[in-house]
Amino acid sequence: MAPSEKLPETLPIRPGSASRRSFIKAMGAAAATLPALAMLPRWGFAEDVAATYANAAIDWKQFAGQTITLAGAIHPWSNAIAPLLPDFTKLTGIKVATDFRLETAYLGALPIQLNRGGSTPDVFMFTTYGQGISGGWLEPLNAYYSNKSLTDLGWYDENDVLKTARAFPLWRDGERYAIPITSEAVTLFINGEALAAKNLAVPQTFEQLLVTANAIKTEEMSGIAMRAQAGGNSSVPAMGFLFSYGGAMVDDNKAAFGSPEAIAAIEMYGKLLSQAGPAGVSGYEWYHVLDDFLQRRTAMAVDSSNFATDISNPAKSHVARQAMFAAFPHVAGRTSVPFMSHWQACINSRSRNKRAAFLFLLWATSKPTSLRTAAAGLATTRVSAWSSEDFKKAFGAQAAEAALTNLQNADVERAKAILFHRQSRPILDAFMIGVNEVVSGARPAKIAMTNAAEKANAAIRG
């Protein structure tokens, strides 16, 4: 979608749901947002807050008068940072114009916009790292980190950044083209009341998950909901299954999801959803999964840990009091390897305001800013923020513990191998077409995933 175009007037609805109106009532008008994050503590620029930035050996006013454009998806991070932008302008004199859109529209439009070679946006949320680097769209950042007029590394304290977030943006040559802005890992959500009604324990293995999902389902409530739509955006939970079964998405620049491990993983994924999933699950994206869990239409769900803020919000969730958060399941005898990711923010290589843009990213990911956004439940990249009582209260102590466990169990390199591949989009699309065929019963896992890998490898070869 080009910048001049309007957002779509209609939002996607759950397959089989009554109407767009009922979906919006359940999810909130933006559908993809977490409203609690918009209600950030308004500390303003009280002296104690301003002092935390003043302690940095940085001239915050050196680019006063410049304006930068910040583009991104309607997302917990954009919801969290937007209310603080006036404070950034007061600190630096840099104005920030925002361009936030529904995630699917944003992800589709951004590569087209960057490929045109324009100087805006200056800063943008980004996922397809390999494509951005090979296309020359992303500004290398190592030199900015080492520039003492821009960065006070002692004040910024990279040791406070989660290990996965420190490793995530490193390209193979050690250069950084992005700064991670959020942290998430695939997590198991459970309606504790439904579990207790059947006197069942929290499942730990995939086999236990299958047994539990079938035992807990009723006519009104599915046993489990997960994404299964035939598109790359739906791949997150299925990749966690694949990794935990010992497989990989990409190996030696080839799609690897035709392997025996991958086939076994997706066979289990298909069993869970075909036996205990909701009607119409083959069309499910993340918002359908979250909506079902919030409305008690599913007893369990597997998806991003960032769902926790919505799930624990009584104003939106019918399961706020009985929701449980657990480690991602594992294969018996193996360690769980959930899929993890960090949304990243990058600087446009053609921006006319690169140093002002970097100063913004430094401010946005600093300790004091992260503590403020974490207080509203945003899963930042900062250890100090994750450890804060305000974050635990907003996000939920059990949810935070489960998310951190899953982040620690994740394999950063396996995640980067697919996310940073220059052909990540067609690879992910081919993968989810195969998964969708298995879930819908169109093809058995061996045929579906072998064919999917062949399609992906054709895209890699060009």
N, C-alpha and C positions, 0 to 999 in steps of 0.2 A: 504494500500500500504506500503510495507516494505521500510526502508530507502534507500536501494540500488536500488530500482526500479525507473524508470524515470516517469516524469509526462506524462499523456496521450497526444498524439500528436494532438488529436482533442478535441474541446471544445463543450459543449452543445449549440444547436442553438434553436431559437424560433420556436415552432411548426408552420409549414406552411411557414417559411421564405425561401428566395431564396437559400441561401447558407451559409456555414460557413464563407466564405470570407466577405460577406456583414455584417454578425453579428459582426465579429472581427473589421471591419472598423468602425462600429457604437460604439462598446463598448471598443475598445482597446485590445491589444493582450492578456492581462491576463484575460480578461472577468470579473473577480471578483474584480478587483482593482479600485481605484480611483486615476488616475495618478496625479491629482493636489496635492495629499498628498505627493507624492514622491518629489515634488519640494519645500522642506522645506527651510525656511530662513537659510542660512549658516552663522550663527553667529560665527562659529568656537569657539575658546576658548579665546575670547576677555576678558580682565581683569574684566569687569563688570559682564559677565556671569559666569566666574569661581568663582568670589567672592560670588555669591549666594549659591554655594555648599560649599565654604570654611566657610561660616557662620554656618554650621552644626557642632555640637560637635561629629563628626564621623571621624575616621581615614580611609579615603577613600582608602588608599594604603595598608591596612592590609592584603589583599589577592592578592597582586600583583604577577603576574606570573601564576595564575590559568587560566584555560580556561573553560568556561561554554557553553553548547549547548542550544540554544533558538529555540524551535519548535513552529510552528503556521500555521494558514491559511493565504493564500494571501488575505489580508483584509486591510481596512483603517489603523488599528493600526499597523500591521506589515510594511505597506508602510511608516507610519509616524516615527516609531522608528528606522527602519533600517539605514537611513542616519545619525542618531545621535550616532550610536554605536561606531564609532571611537572616539567621544568625551568622551563616558563612559570609553573606554579603556585608554584614556589619563588621565582621572581623577583618575582611580582606578588601572590601571595596569592589569586589568582582560580582557582577550580576549573573544570575543563572536562569536561562530560559529553558523550560522543560518541554519534552515531547514524549509523553508516555501513552502507550497504546495496548490494546489487548494482546496477549502474548503471541498467539498464532499469527496475527496480522503483523506484529512487530518483527518477529523472526523471519517472516516471508519478505518483508519490505527492506530490511536493513542491508542485506547483501547487494541488492539492486542499487540502493542509494550509495553505498560505499564504492561499488564498482564504477559508478559514474564519475568518481573522482572529485566530488564536491568537498568543500572545506568544513562543512557541518554534517552531522553533529561533531562537536569537539570531543565529547566524552560519551561513551555508550556502553550499556550492558551487552555482554557478548558471550557466545557459547562455542561457535565453530572456529576454534583457535587456529587449526591447521589451514583452513581455507583463508582466514584473515591474514596469516603470515605469508602464505604463498602468493596471495593477491596483492601484497604490499599495502594493505589497508591499516595495519597496526604500527604505531610508533614504538620503537625499542625504548625500554625504560631504564636500563642499567645506568646510563650516563646521568639520568635525572636523580637517581638514588645517590650517586656519588658527588653530586653538585652541592657543595656546602651552603650555597646561598638559597637553595630550595629545600634541603632536607637536613634535619637534625636527627641522625640515626639513633643517638642515645635517647632522645625524647620519644621518638617513634616506637622504639623497642620491639624489633622483629622477633625477639625471643618470646614475646607474649602472644605471637600468632600461632595458631594450631599447626602442628607439623604437616598435616595434609595440605593446609593452605599455603605453607611456605614452599612445599614441593610442587604444588599444582601448576603454577604459571611458568615454571622453568622449561624452556625449550631445550632441544638436544644439545645446543651449543652454549647453554648456560645463560642465554639472554632471557630477559623478561619482557613480555609484550602486554602484560595485564596485571591488575591487582585484584585478588579475590575479595568479594564483598559479602558473601553469605556462605554458610556451611549447611549441608544436608546429607543425609544417608537414608537409604530405604529402611523403613521401620514397620513392625507389626503392631496394628491397632486392634484392640479387642473390647467388645461390650462385656464388661465384667459381670453384669447382671445376667446376661444370657448364658455366659459360661457357668456361673454358679447354679443356675436353674437346672443344668444337666450334670452338675457335680463334676465338671471337667477341669483339668489342670491346663495351664498355659502351654501350648505346644512348643516344643523345642526343635524337633526335626521336621523335615518336609512330610514324612510319612505320618507323623503325629498331627501335622497341620491338616492333611487330607482327611484323616479319621475324624478330627474335631470339627472340621467344616461340614462334613456330612451329618455328624451327630447333632450339631447345633442348629441346623437350618430348619425353618418352619415354613408354612404357607405364606406368612407375612414377611419373613426375614430370610434372606439368602445366607448361606454359611460364610461366604467370603466374596469380596469384590476386588478386582485388580484391573488395570488398564489392558485393553486388548484391541484397540482400534488399529487399523492397518496403516499406520504412519509412524515416522521416527519419533515424534513427540511422546508416544506411548511406551517407549522401550525401557523406561527406567526400572520397573519392578522385574520384568523378564530378564534383564541383564544381571540382576542380583541372583536370580536362580541359576543362570548360566555360570557365573563366576563361582558360586558356591558348589556347583557340581564339578568344578575343576576345569571348566572351559574358558575360552577367551573369545572376544568379538573379532579381534584382529591379531594375527601372528605373522611376522615376517612379511608384512605388507600384503597379506591375503586374508580374506574373510574366513574365520575359523569356526563359524557356527553350524557347519555341517559335520562336526566331530561327534563321536559317540557320547562324549560328556554333554555337549550342547543338546543333542537329540534327547538324551535322558532328562535333562533339565526342562526342556519345553514340553516333553511328554507329561511330566508332572504338573507343569503350569496348566496345560490343557485339561488334565484330569480334574484339577481343583475347580476350574471355572465351568467346565461342562457338567460336572456332577453336583457342585454346590454353589455355583455362581448365580447371579441374577439373570432374569430374562433380558435378552438384548445385550448381553455383556460384550459381544464381539464389536459393538460400537462404542465401548467405554473409553473415555479419556479421564485425566486425573480429576476433573471437576465432577464427573459422574460418580466416581468412587467416593470422593469426599462427601458429596451430597447424600449418597445412600447411607454412609456411616453416621452423619449428623442426624439424619431423620429416622434412624433405627431400621432401615431397610436392609442392612447387612450386619451380621454379628462380628465379622472380622474384615480387615482391609490391610493391604500391604501397599505402602507408597511413601512419599517423602516425609521425613521427620518434621518438616515445616508445617504440616497439617495440624500440629499439636495446638497452636494458638487458637485456631478455629474450634477444634474439638473440645477444648477446655473452656470455651466461652459460652456461658449459660444463655446469653442473648441470642445465640445462633444454633446452639447444639442441644439436642434432646438427650445426649449421652454424656454431658459434661461431668456429671457426678460419678458415673460408673465406668468411664473410659479407662482402659489400661494400655500401657505402652511397653513393648517388649523387644528383646533382641531379635534380629532377623534369623529365621530358622536355618538349620544346617543339615547336611547329609550325615547320616550316622557314621561316626568315625572320622569325620572331616570338620574343619573349622569353618564357621560361617564367613562368607565373603560378600557382604552387601554392596550394592552399587552406591557410590558416593559421588558428590559433585560440589563444586563451588561456582556459583555465578561469578563472573569476572567483569571488571570494567576496564575499558581500553581507551586510548587516545587516538584519534584520527590522525594518520600520518600526514594528512594534508591540512590539518587544522592551522589556523593563523594565530592560535592562542595556546600553544602547546604547554608552555611553562605555567600559565594560569590554570590550565586543565590539570596538570600534574599536582599543583598546589591543592586543587579541589579534591583529588583522589587521596592525597596525603591526609587532608583534614577529615574526609568522609570515613576513612578506615583507621583513624587514630584511636588511642585508648579513650579519651574523653567522649568523642562522638559515638564510639561503639557502646560505651556504657549507657548513653542516653537512648540509643535505639534498642539495645538489649532490654532495657527497663520496660519496654512495651512488648517484649516477646520476640524480637528479631534474633534469629540464630546467626550471629556475626562470626568473624574469624578469630576473635580474641579470647584467649584463655581467661583473662581477667573478667571479661563480660560474661562468659559462660559460668564462671564461678560466683558471680554476684548474686546476692539474695534477691534483688529486684528481678533479675532474669528468671531465676528459678520460680519465683512467684508468678510471673507473667506467662512463662512457657510451661510450667509444671515441673516439679522436681523429678518425678518418675519419667516424664517425657524427655527431660534433659539428660538423665542418666542413660536411658535407652539410646538416644541419639548419639551420645558420646561413645558408648560401647560400640555401636555400629560404625561410627567414624574410625575408631581404633582398629576394628576388624577389617576394614576396607583395604583394597589393593589399589593404591593411587596410580601405579603404572599401568595396570590393566584398564582402568577407567580412562586414563589419558590416551592410551593407544587408540581408542575409538573416538573419543571426543576431539582429539587434536588432529585426527587424520584429515587430510585435505578433501577426501571424499566421504566424510562422516555422514552427511545427509543421505546420499543414495544407499550407503551401507545400512544405516539405521532403518531406512524405509523398507529395504529388501528384507531385513531381519523381521520387522513387525508384520509384513505381509505374510511371512511364513508362520509366525506365532498366531496371527489371526486365523489362518487356515486350520491350524491345529485346534484352537479354541472352538471354532465354529463346526468342526468335524468334517471340513471339506477334504482334508488330506491327513494321513498319519504323519507323526513327527519326523520320521526318517526321510520321507519324500519331500515334505514341506521345507524342512531346514536344509536339505541338500540342494534343492532348487533355489532356495533363498541365497545360499552362499554362492552358487554359480552366478546369479544375477548381480550380487554385490561385487564379485571378482571381475565381471565384465565391466562394471562401472569403474573399478580401480584401474583396469587396463586402458580404459578410455576408448 
